[in-house]
């Protein structure tokens, strides 16, 4: 992929604005999305799919090419006559910045407008540190990957994933910082990012972005209905219906960790009785009592028992560890079966380092779901572990931004202007965020300068998946 922007792109954007912008925007948007999604790749296919006349399609493609949004330089396969010119979406027209903030890890990436990762970096993070320190580090990494990419295209959008529900509208542009974490309540992080990069910002929870990543880059078909379950200290779910993420009225859909379950005479929330903290605690007790010789050896060597240790002991055949993992899997399976009977998904995908590396937990989930669900629900149901690692949230975060940028109504507002950063709605966001940061009571100037980035040149190096 060419890292350099086309030299005459800006000029073409300026020339490409149609005279009747308001009238042309809907048809331009319709054609661009047909091409972008691969539903039409030639002029003839565009005419059929869009139900627009040949003259209008020709005019709109000329405009889109002038705006540097499509390209017709490649020839297709001839079928009896002249080879048709293929219409391709120019995913290099702009860039997307993405970040995932977990309790113990920070990931950043740069993507093109198709959501393809161009550069990514992962490092350890203490999310309990002051919010200003984390935000400064995030900005440092964003600047670094932009400089490293050596691309002249502008940033069109920013996607941020956080380990908490995000109470924001599904598509609307953010002009203020929503509540995501208590320590961040007094930090104008959205306003800062909007003003620093002059681009819109979208926030989603980590389980939502991971679900979107699975849908876009995993083994789940694009139009599937999926129940995505992340297992860690917290247990949450992402629900995808017919290829679209369902967020609920307040953006809080999927808080299944709060559902009550019963185990060994105890009743409590699922994440309290089946999460990684409980797995580690039960493993520690088994090691101290000598019930598990495998875990006792780890403890004797001075190591603290973690949920990963328990999972490895179970994989090695330790009976006590196997029972701990199976018990967790059965509890998760009970909740998953209830949801499956109600939602009838085509796929259930488990994620998190525990679920992705432990066959015993996955087998227990499968056993309970298949045993407690209606035969029609399980007839074509696929239950498996995610094959995506720490990149899942980045891929999904980019997908969230791409979907928002090219949502038909928003796309129609900016397409004749050449970029979403020129949309009237976003220009209002720029004014609001600029005014917010200029308030006398705003203390952003007191934020310390970001530390020098101690970054490895191997940007594909990933940290171990967090259990958060």
Number of C-alpha atoms within 10 A of each C-alpha: 5 7 12 12 17 14 9 10 17 15 12 18 20 14 12 21 19 19 9 9 16 11 11 19 23 18 16 24 24 19 23 26 18 18 22 21 12 12 13 22 20 17 20 12 15 24 18 12 14 14 10 15 11 14 10 14 20 15 13 21 23 17 24 27 20 22 24 25 23 22 17 18 10 11 13 14 11 10 8 6 7 10 12 17 17 19 25 21 24 19 17 21 22 22 24 26 30 30 27 29 22 22 16 17 21 25 25 25 27 24 23 21 25 20 26 18 18 15 17 22 24 23 16 15 16 13 18 13 10 12 20 21 16 19 19 17 19 20 17 16 25 20 13 13 19 19 11 11 13 11 15 16 17 18 23 24 26 26 26 26 28 22 20 20 24 24 18 20 15 19 14 13 18 20 21 16 19 17 16 17 15 9 14 18 13 13 19 22 19 21 24 20 18 22 16 10 18 21 22 27 24 24 28 27 27 28 30 36 28 32 31 29 25 25 26 20 19 16 14 20 16 15 12 16 22 31 24 29 28 29 27 23 21 21 25 26 25 26 25 22 15 15 17 16 20 17 22 13 11 12 17 17 18 21 16 20 25 15 12 15 19 12 14 7 5 8 12 15 16 24 26 20 23 28 26 27 19 19 27 20 15 20 29 23 15 21 23 16 11 13 16 20 17 22 28 20 14 16 15 11 8 8 12 14 21 20 27 18 21 31 27 19 22 24 17 12 12 18 15 21 29 20 14 23 30 21 21 25 24 22 22 29 25 22 19 24 25 14 16 25 17 12 15 21 23 21 22 24 24 24 27 25 24 27 24 21 18 19 18 22 27 25 18 20 28 23 16 19 27 18 14 17 20 15 12 10 18 21 11 12 18 14 21 19 20 26 15 18 16 21 23 25 32 31 29 30 33 35 26 27 27 20 15 19 21 20 14 16 13 20 22 23 21 22 25 28 20 22 20 25 20 17 19 14 15 22 15 13 22 20 12 15 21 16 11 17 17 11 9 7 8 13 13 14 8 8 12 10 12 16 10 9 10 8 12 11 9 10 14 12 12 17 16 14 16 17 22 19
